[in-house]
Amino acid sequence: MSDRDILVDLQAQVAELLDTLADVIQQACYLERDGDLDSMALSAYADGIRLLAEHGRVEIIDEAGRRVIAKWVRDE
């Protein structure tokens, strides 16, 4: 397997992991009233939302400690 093939495979794995994380965050943190995401001051959810933000999947609106509020970034 060439270096390029390894890189492509790793990129696909990262994308799959981010998709799975996005599913978990959507299920656990979605606020139906306004469509935002709220970590509810749970560290695992806050870290997950921050990781999705680092990869451009969500935009953090506000945060204070473990409380992170974000919204999904939509592809236009």
C-alpha positions in Angstrom: 0.0 0.0 0.0 1.5 3.4 -1.0 1.7 6.4 1.3 -1.1 8.0 -0.7 -3.3 5.0 -0.3 -2.7 5.0 3.5 -3.5 8.7 3.6 -6.7 8.3 1.7 -7.7 5.4 4.0 -6.9 7.4 7.1 -8.9 10.4 5.8 -11.9 8.1 5.2 -11.6 6.6 8.7 -11.5 10.1 10.3 -14.6 11.1 8.3 -16.5 8.0 9.4 -15.5 8.7 13.1 -16.6 12.3 12.8 -19.9 11.2 11.2 -20.5 8.9 14.2 -19.6 11.6 16.7 -22.0 13.9 14.9 -24.8 11.3 15.2 -24.1 11.0 19.0 -24.1 14.7 19.5 -27.3 15.2 17.5 -29.1 12.6 19.5 -27.8 13.7 22.9 -27.5 17.5 22.6 -30.1 18.7 20.1 -32.5 21.3 21.4 -35.8 21.0 19.5 -37.0 24.5 20.4 -34.3 26.3 18.4 -32.2 23.7 16.7 -29.1 24.4 18.6 -26.8 21.9 20.3 -26.3 22.1 24.1 -23.6 20.1 25.9 -25.7 20.5 29.1 -22.4 20.9 31.0 -21.4 17.3 30.4 -17.7 17.2 29.6 -17.9 14.4 27.0 -20.6 16.3 25.0 -18.7 19.6 25.4 -15.5 17.9 24.1 -17.4 16.3 21.2 -18.9 19.6 20.2 -15.5 21.3 20.3 -14.0 18.5 18.2 -16.8 18.9 15.6 -16.2 22.7 15.6 -12.4 22.1 14.9 -13.4 20.1 11.8 -16.0 22.7 10.6 -19.0 20.6 11.3 -20.5 23.0 13.9 -20.1 26.6 14.9 -19.8 27.4 18.6 -22.2 30.2 19.6 -21.3 30.4 23.3 -19.4 28.5 25.9 -18.5 28.7 29.5 -16.5 25.8 31.0 -18.3 22.6 30.2 -21.3 24.3 28.8 -21.1 24.6 25.0 -23.8 25.9 22.7 -23.4 25.4 19.0 -25.3 25.1 15.7 -24.7 22.9 12.8 -22.9 24.2 9.8 -24.9 23.6 6.7 -23.3 23.1 3.3 -24.7 25.7 0.9 
